Amino acid sequence: MRSKINKLSSLAVYLLVGSLALGAHAESVTIRLHGSNTIGSKLGPSLVEAFARQQGFVGVERNETAELEFSISGRRADGSEFNGVVKAHGTNTGRIDLMSGAADVWMASRAATPDEVAQAKAIGDLHSPQQEHVVALDGLAIIVHPDNPLGELRVEQIRDAFAGRITDWSQLGGKPGPIKLYGRDDNSGTYDSFKSMVLTDGAAISSATQRFESSSDLERSVAEDPTALGFVGFSYIAHSKALAVRAEGTAALKPEALSVSTEDYLLARRLYFYTAGNASPEVTEFIEFVQSTAGQAIVAQTGFVAQNVFVARVQPTPGNPSEYYDVIGHADRLSMTFRFRPASSTLDSRALRDIERLSAFMRLPENQHKELRLAAFSPKAERARLMTLLTLNDRVDHVSQLLATRGVRVSMSRGFVDGPVVAPLGRADSMVRNERVEVWLVDPNGGISGDQVL
């Protein structure tokens, strides 16, 4: 009897120790995303769901726990749990939560401002590549009713309409009738982007503007109102019509995949994830998943412009120096444009990731015989022409060297001063947008490069 009791006791101890050992490896994962409604209403939850499945969790479910709030749950066979939380109440709400530790990821539909970076120095440097992550590209679309005959507007006209200085469609070249304004609310990063890119002379948005927390609701209302003029993120265009937008010195472009991806579209913008300097390993893995080909596929599925490389056959824009056409002759445009930190030859956070994406793209078997060409631009601004050209050549050489260390050769590169600009020179971000390096692809065998995607 005593022998049987001892055996049972040993079995109980074995099972207890085994269960404790299993529990030690059953590590749960928690990811909390707070901030932008533009990101958080669709893209954020979809990325968290896909990440949970990629990490081996099953039975993954998404539930809306409150308006613009979601929980994502799942379990592994070892008993560990996945707990995802997305709260999408506007860009400005997420920054506060990241700083307080209430969120792991700040979703932002604009870049962190210098003041915000300074306020968050206790959690690191938000502008460092380790903490600033471009997750997707978007365009701020100026939308009207689908039957509105207008095709394009100048950014100054859009500004004056939303400031209440223009109140009738006839003042914009349309049919006579009052303009009804639709816009996002003050907590929205979309509205912050609109203020910085459109309300450039300090104008305040008209009190007559109907404001929305939801971009989907705003877009739907514009599509139903023949007098409407509104703004939403590119991915929300469903039933309304997006207008081409231009400014002095820039081409009129609609928000389309290539113009948004290259950021040539005047109202193109980046969507960001910001993390703390001491982010957990789980959060770091999540960010790497978001930047991967699989993560960027989710970006595309939810209607945004992904950062995966694609090739487009385009007609060269007029107004460039003649040497520019020598560089891009018989070439196709790639979907990235390298840009730099302000007043620096250091690549910005998106460009650093794009170097890796471009290198992987060129290593594909079908691309290994093809050649890259780079065209760098900068407006002369206040600097002497020669100094500007020297800076341009330094930048394009730096990009070429980064690619060369990854086994990718650039066959031709040139710098151009006073070429076409993509942002008007008076705008706050004009130098950052206009100082750029375009990327072109040439097939020496004369093949067609278009429609490749990585």
C-alpha positions as CSV (number, residue, x, y, z in Angstrom):
1,M,0.0,0.0,0.0
2,R,2.8,2.4,1.0
3,S,4.6,1.6,-2.3
4,K,1.4,2.5,-4.3
5,I,1.0,5.8,-2.3
6,N,4.7,6.7,-3.0
7,K,4.2,6.0,-6.7
8,L,1.1,8.1,-6.8
9,S,2.9,10.9,-4.9
10,S,5.8,10.7,-7.4
11,L,3.4,10.9,-10.3
12,A,1.6,14.0,-8.8
13,V,5.0,15.7,-8.2
14,Y,6.0,14.9,-11.8
15,L,2.8,16.3,-13.2
16,L,3.0,19.4,-11.1
17,V,6.6,20.1,-12.1
18,G,5.7,19.4,-15.7
19,S,2.8,21.8,-15.7
20,L,5.0,24.5,-14.0
21,A,7.7,23.9,-16.7
22,L,5.0,24.2,-19.4
23,G,3.7,27.4,-17.9
24,A,7.2,28.8,-17.8
25,H,7.3,28.6,-21.6
26,A,3.7,29.7,-22.1
27,E,4.5,33.3,-22.5
28,S,1.6,35.5,-23.4
29,V,1.9,38.4,-25.9
30,T,0.4,41.8,-25.4
31,I,0.4,44.5,-28.1
32,R,-1.4,47.9,-27.5
33,L,-1.8,50.3,-30.4
34,H,-3.3,53.8,-29.6
35,G,-3.8,56.8,-31.8
36,S,-4.8,57.6,-35.4
37,N,-8.3,56.7,-36.5
38,T,-6.9,56.6,-40.1
39,I,-4.7,53.7,-39.1
40,G,-6.6,52.2,-36.2
41,S,-10.1,51.8,-37.8
42,K,-8.9,49.1,-40.3
43,L,-5.2,48.7,-40.8
44,G,-4.1,48.5,-37.1
45,P,-6.5,45.7,-36.1
46,S,-5.7,43.8,-39.4
47,L,-1.9,44.0,-38.7
48,V,-2.4,42.8,-35.1
49,E,-4.5,39.9,-36.2
50,A,-2.1,38.8,-38.9
51,F,0.8,39.1,-36.4
52,A,-1.0,36.9,-33.9
53,R,-1.4,34.2,-36.5
54,Q,2.2,34.5,-37.7
55,Q,3.3,34.0,-34.1
56,G,1.4,30.7,-33.9
57,F,-1.8,31.7,-32.1
58,V,-5.0,30.0,-33.2
59,G,-8.7,30.9,-32.8
60,V,-7.7,34.6,-33.4
61,E,-10.7,36.8,-33.0
62,R,-11.4,40.5,-33.3
63,N,-14.1,42.2,-31.3
64,E,-15.2,45.9,-31.2
65,T,-15.4,46.6,-27.5
66,A,-16.4,50.3,-28.0
67,E,-16.6,52.8,-30.8
68,L,-13.2,52.8,-32.5
69,E,-11.8,50.3,-30.0
70,F,-10.9,46.7,-30.7
71,S,-9.6,43.6,-28.9
72,I,-7.7,40.8,-30.7
73,S,-7.4,37.5,-28.9
74,G,-5.9,34.1,-29.5
75,R,-4.3,31.1,-27.8
76,R,-1.4,28.7,-28.4
77,A,-1.3,25.0,-27.7
78,D,1.0,25.7,-24.7
79,G,-1.7,27.8,-23.1
80,S,-0.2,31.2,-23.8
81,E,-2.5,34.0,-24.8
82,F,-2.4,36.8,-27.3
83,N,-3.9,40.1,-26.2
84,G,-4.1,42.9,-28.7
85,V,-5.8,46.2,-28.1
86,V,-6.4,49.0,-30.7
87,K,-7.8,52.3,-29.6
88,A,-8.3,54.7,-32.6
89,H,-9.4,58.1,-31.1
90,G,-7.0,60.3,-33.0
91,T,-3.2,60.8,-33.5
92,N,-2.8,63.1,-30.5
93,T,-4.3,60.6,-28.0
94,G,-1.7,58.0,-28.9
95,R,1.3,60.1,-28.1
96,I,0.2,60.7,-24.6
97,D,-0.5,57.0,-24.0
98,L,2.9,56.0,-25.4
99,M,4.7,58.4,-23.1
100,S,2.7,57.2,-20.0
101,G,3.3,53.5,-20.9
102,A,-0.4,52.9,-21.5
103,A,0.4,52.0,-25.1
104,D,3.2,50.1,-26.8
105,V,2.7,51.7,-30.2
106,W,1.6,55.2,-31.1
107,M,-0.3,55.3,-34.4
108,A,0.2,58.6,-36.1
109,S,-1.0,59.9,-39.5
110,R,1.7,62.6,-39.4
111,A,5.3,62.8,-38.3
112,A,6.1,63.7,-34.7
113,T,6.8,67.4,-34.3
114,P,10.1,68.6,-32.8
115,D,8.2,69.7,-29.7
116,E,6.7,66.3,-29.4
117,V,10.1,64.6,-29.8
118,A,11.4,66.9,-27.0
119,Q,8.5,66.1,-24.7
120,A,9.1,62.4,-25.2
121,K,12.8,62.4,-24.6
122,A,12.3,60.2,-21.5
123,I,11.3,57.3,-23.8
124,G,14.1,57.9,-26.3
125,D,14.4,59.8,-29.6
126,L,11.1,59.5,-31.6
127,H,12.9,60.5,-34.8
128,S,15.5,57.7,-34.6
129,P,15.2,54.8,-37.1
130,Q,14.8,52.5,-34.1
131,Q,11.6,54.3,-32.9
132,E,10.1,55.9,-36.0
133,H,8.6,53.4,-38.4
134,V,6.7,54.3,-41.6
135,V,4.0,51.7,-41.8
136,A,2.1,52.8,-45.0
137,L,1.7,55.6,-47.4
138,D,-1.5,57.6,-47.9
139,G,-2.7,60.6,-49.7
140,L,-4.9,63.3,-48.3
141,A,-7.7,63.2,-50.9
142,I,-9.8,66.2,-51.7
143,I,-13.2,64.8,-52.5
144,V,-16.5,65.9,-54.0
145,H,-19.7,64.4,-55.1
146,P,-19.2,62.0,-58.1
147,D,-21.3,64.2,-60.4
148,N,-19.2,67.3,-59.6
149,P,-17.7,68.4,-63.0
150,L,-14.5,69.8,-61.6
151,G,-11.3,67.8,-62.2
152,E,-8.7,69.7,-60.3
153,L,-8.1,72.5,-57.8
154,R,-5.1,74.5,-56.7
155,V,-4.2,74.1,-53.1
156,E,-4.7,77.8,-52.5
157,Q,-8.4,77.4,-53.7
158,I,-8.9,74.5,-51.3
159,R,-7.4,76.6,-48.5
160,D,-9.6,79.5,-49.2
161,A,-12.7,77.4,-49.4
162,F,-12.1,75.7,-46.1
163,A,-11.2,79.1,-44.5
164,G,-14.6,80.4,-45.6
165,R,-13.1,82.9,-48.0
166,I,-14.7,81.1,-51.0
167,T,-18.2,80.0,-50.4
168,D,-19.7,79.3,-53.9
169,W,-18.7,76.7,-56.4
170,S,-18.7,79.3,-59.2
171,Q,-15.6,80.9,-57.5
172,L,-13.8,77.6,-58.2
173,G,-14.9,77.3,-61.8
174,G,-17.9,75.1,-61.1
175,K,-21.7,75.5,-61.3
176,P,-23.1,78.3,-59.1
177,G,-24.2,77.0,-55.7
178,P,-23.1,77.0,-52.0
179,I,-20.1,74.9,-50.9
180,K,-20.8,72.7,-47.9
181,L,-17.6,71.7,-46.1
182,Y,-16.8,68.4,-44.5
183,G,-13.7,67.7,-42.4
184,R,-12.1,65.5,-39.7
185,D,-12.2,66.5,-36.0
186,D,-9.4,68.2,-34.1
187,N,-8.0,65.0,-32.6
188,S,-7.3,63.6,-36.0
189,G,-3.9,63.3,-37.6
190,T,-5.7,63.7,-40.9
191,Y,-6.8,67.2,-39.8
192,D,-3.3,67.9,-38.6
193,S,-2.0,67.0,-42.0
194,F,-4.6,69.1,-43.6
195,K,-3.6,72.1,-41.5
196,S,0.1,71.8,-42.3
197,M,-0.3,71.0,-46.0
198,V,-3.3,73.1,-47.0
199,L,-4.0,75.8,-44.3
200,T,-0.5,77.2,-44.9
201,D,-1.1,80.9,-44.2
202,G,-2.4,80.3,-40.7
203,A,-6.0,80.3,-41.8
204,A,-8.5,78.6,-39.4
205,I,-10.9,76.1,-40.7
206,S,-14.4,77.6,-41.1
207,S,-16.8,77.1,-38.3
208,A,-19.4,76.0,-40.9
209,T,-17.4,72.8,-41.5
210,Q,-19.2,69.7,-40.5
211,R,-16.6,67.7,-38.5
212,F,-16.3,63.9,-38.2
213,E,-14.4,61.5,-36.0
214,S,-14.8,58.8,-38.6
215,S,-13.3,59.1,-42.1
216,S,-15.8,56.5,-43.5
217,D,-18.7,58.6,-42.3
218,L,-17.3,61.7,-43.8
219,E,-16.6,60.1,-47.2
220,R,-20.1,58.7,-47.3
221,S,-21.7,62.1,-46.5
222,V,-19.7,63.8,-49.3
223,A,-20.7,61.1,-51.8
224,E,-24.4,61.8,-51.0
225,D,-24.1,65.7,-51.1
226,P,-23.8,67.4,-54.5
227,T,-22.6,70.6,-52.8
228,A,-19.9,68.9,-50.7
229,L,-16.2,69.5,-50.5
230,G,-14.3,67.3,-48.1
231,F,-10.9,65.7,-47.2
232,V,-10.1,62.1,-46.2
233,G,-7.2,59.7,-46.4
234,F,-6.7,58.1,-49.9
235,S,-7.8,54.7,-48.6
236,Y,-11.2,55.9,-47.7
237,I,-12.2,56.9,-51.3
238,A,-15.2,54.7,-52.0
239,H,-18.2,56.5,-53.6
240,S,-16.9,60.1,-53.8
241,K,-14.6,61.6,-56.5
242,A,-11.0,62.6,-55.7
243,L,-9.7,65.8,-57.4
244,A,-6.3,66.3,-58.8
245,V,-4.3,68.9,-56.8
246,R,-1.6,71.3,-57.7
247,A,0.3,74.3,-56.5
248,E,2.5,76.9,-58.1
249,G,5.3,75.1,-59.9
250,T,3.9,71.6,-59.4
251,A,2.0,69.2,-61.7
252,A,-1.7,68.5,-61.1
253,L,-1.8,64.9,-59.8
254,K,-4.5,62.7,-58.4
255,P,-3.9,60.5,-55.3
256,E,-2.9,57.2,-57.0
257,A,-0.6,54.4,-56.1
258,L,2.6,55.6,-57.8
259,S,2.1,59.3,-57.0
260,V,1.5,58.5,-53.4
261,S,4.3,55.9,-53.1
262,T,6.9,58.3,-54.6
263,E,5.4,61.2,-52.6
264,D,5.2,63.2,-55.8
265,Y,1.5,63.8,-55.1
266,L,1.3,67.2,-53.3
267,L,-0.8,65.9,-50.4
268,A,0.9,62.6,-50.0
269,R,1.7,61.6,-46.4
270,R,3.3,58.9,-44.4
271,L,1.6,56.9,-41.7
272,Y,3.7,56.1,-38.7
273,F,4.2,53.7,-35.8
274,Y,6.2,55.2,-33.0
275,T,7.7,53.0,-30.2
276,A,9.6,53.6,-27.0
277,G,13.3,53.2,-26.8
278,N,12.9,50.3,-24.4
279,A,10.2,48.5,-26.5
280,S,9.6,44.9,-25.5
281,P,10.9,42.0,-27.8
282,E,7.2,41.3,-28.8
283,V,6.7,44.9,-29.9
284,T,10.0,44.8,-31.9
285,E,8.9,41.6,-33.6
286,F,5.6,43.2,-34.4
287,I,7.3,46.2,-36.1
288,E,9.5,43.8,-38.1
289,F,6.4,41.9,-39.2
290,V,4.7,45.1,-40.3
291,Q,7.7,46.1,-42.4
292,S,8.0,42.6,-44.0
293,T,6.5,41.7,-47.4
294,A,3.7,39.9,-45.6
295,G,2.9,42.9,-43.4
296,Q,2.9,45.2,-46.3
297,A,0.5,42.9,-48.1
298,I,-1.9,43.6,-45.3
299,V,-1.3,47.4,-45.8
300,A,-2.3,47.0,-49.5
301,Q,-5.4,44.8,-48.6
302,T,-6.8,47.5,-46.4
303,G,-6.6,50.2,-49.1
304,F,-3.3,52.0,-48.3
305,V,-0.2,52.2,-50.5
306,A,2.3,49.5,-49.4
307,Q,6.0,50.0,-49.4
308,N,6.8,46.9,-51.4
309,V,8.6,47.8,-54.6
310,F,6.8,48.0,-57.8
311,V,7.7,49.2,-61.3
312,A,5.7,51.6,-63.4
313,R,5.9,52.8,-67.0
314,V,5.5,56.6,-66.9
315,Q,5.7,59.5,-69.3
316,P,8.5,61.8,-68.2
317,T,7.2,65.1,-66.9
318,P,8.1,68.3,-68.9
319,G,10.3,71.0,-67.5
320,N,13.3,68.9,-66.5
321,P,16.9,69.6,-67.5
322,S,17.8,67.9,-70.8
323,E,20.4,65.8,-69.0
324,Y,17.7,64.3,-66.9
325,Y,16.1,62.6,-70.0
326,D,19.5,61.0,-70.7
327,V,19.4,59.4,-67.3
328,I,15.9,58.1,-67.5
329,G,15.8,57.2,-71.2
330,H,14.3,53.7,-71.8
331,A,13.8,53.4,-68.0
332,D,10.9,52.6,-65.8
333,R,10.1,54.4,-62.5
334,L,10.4,52.5,-59.3
335,S,7.9,53.2,-56.5
336,M,10.3,54.7,-54.0
337,T,12.0,58.1,-53.8
338,F,14.8,58.5,-51.3
339,R,14.6,61.4,-48.9
340,F,16.7,62.8,-46.1
341,R,16.6,64.1,-42.6
342,P,16.2,67.9,-42.7
343,A,19.3,69.8,-43.7
344,S,21.3,66.5,-43.8
345,S,22.7,63.9,-46.1
346,T,21.4,61.2,-43.7
347,L,18.6,59.1,-45.1
348,D,15.3,59.3,-43.2
349,S,13.7,56.3,-41.6
350,R,11.7,55.3,-44.7
351,A,14.7,55.6,-47.0
352,L,16.8,53.3,-44.7
353,R,14.1,50.6,-45.0
354,D,13.8,51.2,-48.7
355,I,17.5,50.6,-49.2
356,E,16.9,47.0,-47.9
357,R,13.7,46.6,-50.0
358,L,15.4,47.8,-53.2
359,S,18.4,45.5,-52.6
360,A,16.1,42.5,-52.1
361,F,14.2,43.5,-55.3
362,M,17.4,43.7,-57.4
363,R,18.5,40.2,-56.1
364,L,15.4,38.6,-57.7
365,P,16.6,36.3,-60.5
366,E,14.6,38.3,-63.1
367,N,16.2,41.6,-62.0
368,Q,19.9,40.6,-61.6
369,H,20.8,41.7,-65.1
370,K,19.0,45.0,-64.9
371,E,20.5,48.4,-64.0
372,L,19.6,51.1,-61.6
373,R,19.8,54.8,-62.4
374,L,19.5,57.6,-59.8
375,A,18.4,61.2,-60.4
376,A,18.8,63.6,-57.5
377,F,17.0,66.9,-57.2
378,S,17.2,70.0,-55.0
379,P,15.9,73.6,-55.5
380,K,18.7,76.1,-55.3
381,A,16.9,78.0,-52.5
382,E,19.2,80.3,-50.6
383,R,22.4,78.3,-51.3
384,A,24.8,78.9,-54.1
385,R,24.2,76.7,-57.1
386,L,27.6,75.1,-56.9
387,M,27.1,74.3,-53.2
388,T,23.7,72.8,-53.9
389,L,25.1,70.6,-56.7
390,L,28.0,69.4,-54.5
391,T,25.5,68.4,-51.8
392,L,23.3,66.6,-54.4
393,N,26.3,64.6,-55.6
394,D,27.2,63.7,-52.1
395,R,23.7,62.4,-51.5
396,V,23.5,60.4,-54.6
397,D,26.9,59.0,-54.1
398,H,25.9,58.0,-50.5
399,V,22.9,56.1,-51.8
400,S,25.0,54.4,-54.5
401,Q,27.5,53.3,-51.9
402,L,24.8,51.9,-49.6
403,L,23.5,49.9,-52.5
404,A,27.0,48.8,-53.5
405,T,27.7,47.3,-50.1
406,R,24.6,45.1,-50.6
407,G,25.8,43.9,-54.0
408,V,23.6,46.3,-56.1
409,R,25.3,48.4,-58.7
410,V,24.1,51.8,-59.9
411,S,24.9,52.3,-63.6
412,M,24.2,56.0,-63.8
413,S,23.5,58.9,-61.3
414,R,23.2,62.6,-61.7
415,G,22.2,65.6,-59.6
416,F,20.0,68.4,-60.9
417,V,19.5,71.9,-59.5
418,D,16.2,73.8,-60.1
419,G,14.3,70.9,-61.6
420,P,10.6,70.5,-61.1
421,V,9.4,70.6,-57.5
422,V,6.8,68.4,-55.9
423,A,6.0,70.8,-53.1
424,P,5.7,74.6,-53.4
425,L,8.8,76.4,-52.1
426,G,6.9,78.4,-49.4
427,R,5.6,75.3,-47.6
428,A,7.2,74.3,-44.3
429,D,8.2,70.8,-45.6
430,S,9.2,72.0,-49.0
431,M,12.9,71.3,-48.7
432,V,12.4,67.8,-47.2
433,R,10.0,66.9,-50.0
434,N,11.9,68.5,-52.9
435,E,15.4,67.3,-51.9
436,R,15.0,63.8,-53.3
437,V,16.6,60.9,-55.2
438,E,14.4,59.2,-57.8
439,V,15.0,55.5,-58.7
440,W,14.7,54.2,-62.2
441,L,15.2,50.7,-63.6
442,V,16.6,49.8,-67.0
443,D,16.6,46.4,-68.8
444,P,19.7,46.4,-71.1
445,N,18.0,43.5,-73.1
446,G,15.1,45.8,-73.9
447,G,12.5,43.8,-71.9
448,I,9.5,45.3,-70.1
449,S,10.1,45.8,-66.4
450,G,6.6,47.0,-65.4
451,D,4.2,45.3,-63.1
452,Q,6.9,43.5,-61.0
453,V,6.2,43.7,-57.3
454,L,8.2,42.7,-54.2
